[in-house]
Amino acid sequence: MKSNMAIENIAKGSYDEILVEDGFYILKIQNDTKDFQMIERDIDSSFIQFHFCLKGKSLFNFNEGHYQLEVTEENSLLLYNTQKDLPLDLTVSPNSWLLSVVMTIRKFHSLFSNEADYIPFLSGENKEKKYYSQEVVSPAIAVVLSQLMNYNLHPSIKKLYIKGKVYELISLYFNKTEEADLEQCPFLADEDNVRRIKMAKEIMISRMAEPPTLAELSTEIGLSLKKLKEGFKQIYGDSVYGFLFDYKMEYARKMLETGKHNVNEVGLKVGYSTASHFITSFKKKYGTTPKKYLTSNA
């Protein structure tokens, strides 16, 4: 599938790589700039790849750009080819986030050793072939992806938490029983409800310095207050203001790291009228003041 995505101002991008265990790692790719970014990493044919686009869109390039696959927001791409290496050659659009899970095929088979017939490409006739699949990210998966991108944990339990969440992510990816999702949350079976909740998230982000009240937000998106609260928690794993707080602190942290803004400017940008209130909130989130955080990361 060829894409006509226009690409200008391409810069070399970076990513966080987290080892889950031997032969099993995740890549966190966050392009919060206004430029396209190129991400490259060698991945040989012994690995299976799961790519989840949380925000924006990205272009996967194959065969030196002769073949391309575009993955857009809230969609995923599964890549598997025992006959050919599939190195990561990715063009990440501005303001785009991806999370990738990469594990050896041997490791993957061990997870489903008794379920080979259930997973299409694990069946006997397919195990030596290639398998590509693009799917929409379910609300349950969206929650886990958000948790993996935004956790704030003590270092001693971080690895265990990430490992548990990645296993949960893979489990949900292969949970094809639609009835199970509906029984768990009938509200999410209504696509219009989900669309309205996503609209609520975008409204809160776009007006984070002066966010609407929950009552105003429910009116604006056309959902009752009860449905707004319950739906938001189901999709994003947090309350509306809990989600907004985490988003604001992450936004502030990245602003500070650029070195172009002082603490007062950053605080005002994310909605704090005084620097002291911002510093208190930042310390609540990250366990240290903005100034000490910058010093420790210098």
Phi, psi and omega in degrees: 000119178273148177240150179256022180303123178285134184235119177224162176051054182278129177240157177286124183265173179230167179207160174263129177248125183239120179281121178276310172195178183306130178072024188202110182216165175238151175243128176251115184244116181231108176256097181260017179265180177264006182249158170288147178233143177260128177241127179228139175203137177290130173221118185271181188287357179274001184246151170250144187236134173240123180241128181240124178265112181274329186207143177074221179200160180215156182243122176269124182255135179232154178051050178057038175089000181286339179224136184223149174230127178263132177242122185257173183310133178064033172231161182230162178224126175253129180234134183204120179207107182285347185264347188209139176294143177236074180297149180283119177227095195238132172253109185264122180292161176303146178053051181232144178235138173226150170232128183241138174247125182233125178217157178294149178298326177300315179296317181298316179300323182294333179289330186238032186302332180260003186236028186302325181286340183280327180263114189311313187274003175266351181293157187308316185286345184254349192293344177253015182248179176267156181210119178238139180211131174247131182219156176285140178284125180285159177304321180296319178292322179302322179297312182295320179299317178298319179295322179290331181277334192238015184295152175226095191231157173295138183307329185292335181248358184303313183297318180296318180298312181298317180300315179298318182291323179293319177296321177297319180300313180295320178299313181294325180301322183263009176275092185267006182278098183301324182300327182297317179296320183292321179293325182291319181205092180303329181305319185284351177287342180270109183299328180293321177299315180298318179300319180292322178294319177296324176297320179299317179299314181296323178297314182296321180292316183291337180239038187297333180288329177222072184289151176289162173288166179298323179296316178295320181294317181296323177294316184296323182266352176078033175233150177295158180301320181296314180293324178299310182297312183293317181294319181296319179296320180295316186279318187251359174072016181203166175290167181302310183283333174295315176299314182296320179300312180298319180296315181297318181293320178294319178299315180296316180302317181289326175297316180297320183294339178291337181076007184262354185225143175274173185300319181296317179297317180294317179301316179296321182299323182262010169103018178253124184284337177234149180296325183296320178295320178295315180300319179298316180293318180298319180294324177298322183280314190249357176077010179204166180280159178305319182295314180292326179298314180295321180296318183287339181255008182288000000 
